[in-house]
Amino acid sequence: MSEPIALLDVVALTEDVPEKGLVRGQVGTIVEVYEPDVYEVEFADNDGHTYAMTSLTAEQLMVLHHRPVPA
């Protein structure tokens, strides 16, 4: 079983969210946890400017890891 998504985790979309202009693979940061499986995600460009912020479910997200993850 995978660990729950946490505040400030870096995530990627696993599906398009056309109503927000977001596509699968875009990267965001968890900025609020509303319920165990509902999160506010901020999407920002390389200069740090937010271009989208929306609530998403755990099924729509994949946590990205920048170091080895224990098996």
Stockholm file with secondary structure:
# STOCKHOLM 1.0

chainA/1-71         MSEPIALLDVVALTEDVPEKGLVRGQVGTIVEVYEPDVYEVEFADNDGHTYAMTSLTAEQLMVLHHRPVPA
#=GR chainA/1-71 SS CCCCCCTTCEEEESSCBGGGTBCTTCEEEEEEEEETTEEEEEEECTTSCEEEEEEEEGGGEEECCSSCCCC
#=GC SS_cons        CCCCCCTTCEEEESSCBGGGTBCTTCEEEEEEEEETTEEEEEEECTTSCEEEEEEEEGGGEEECCSSCCCC
//
